[in-house]
Structure formats: structure tokens, C-alpha cells
Amino acid sequence: MSRCGLNHLIYAIKLARKLLLSIIALLSAPPPVLLTVDAISGLGFPTSPSSPSLQR
């Protein structure tokens, strides 16, 4: 039981770390990349609360 919970916790930490790294990459990315990400997020992958796809 506890081992299964530990595996879920490790998976969640890895997922959060990957998400954090992509956010950092986005913040340090040049504007053209950010525009591309905005275009992608418009397709249903919201990257931030200010993304237009969330306001629809």
C-alpha cells in the first residue's frame, strides 16, 4: 500500500518538475517562441491563466 502511494508521489513529483522546467523554458524563451506557444495553447493546451483559450 505505502509502496504504491510512494510510486504515485514520485510520479507526481517528476510530472511537477517537468511542468516547472517547461514554465522556466517558456519564461526565458524569446518572443517568437512565446507566440508559437500561444498559437499552440489556442488549440486547447492552456499554458497560463491569461491564455485566450481559457476565457472562451
N, C-alpha and C positions, 0 to 999 in steps of 0.2 A: 504493500500500500504506500508506504513512505517513499520507496524507491520510484514508484510510478509518479508520485507527486513531485519528486526531485527532478525526474526527467522532464516533466512539464515545465517546471520552473526554469531549468537550464534552457529549454527551447524558447521560452518566453523572453529570457534574458538575451539570447542570441538574436531573436527577432527584433527586440527593442534596440539592440546595439546596431543592427543593420539599418534600422529606421533612422537612428541618430546619425549614423555615418552618411546616409543619403541626404539628410537635412543639412548637415555640415557641408557636404559637397554642393548642395543647392545654394547655400548662403555664400559660398566662396566662388560660385560659378559666374562667368561673365554674362552680361545681359542677353546675348543671343541664345545661350543655353537656357536661361530662365524663360525666354519667350517660347522656346520649344517645349519646355516642361509645362508651361501654361496651356499650350495647344493640346498636349497630351492629357493634361488634367481636365480639359474641357470635354474629353471623350469619356469621362466617368471615373477618372482616377484623381480625386481631390488631393492636392498636396498640402494645402494650407486652408485655414478658415476663410481667408479672403478670396479663395478661388471662386470664379463665377459659377461653376457647376453646382456649388452648394446653395447658392442663393435662388436657384430656379425652383 
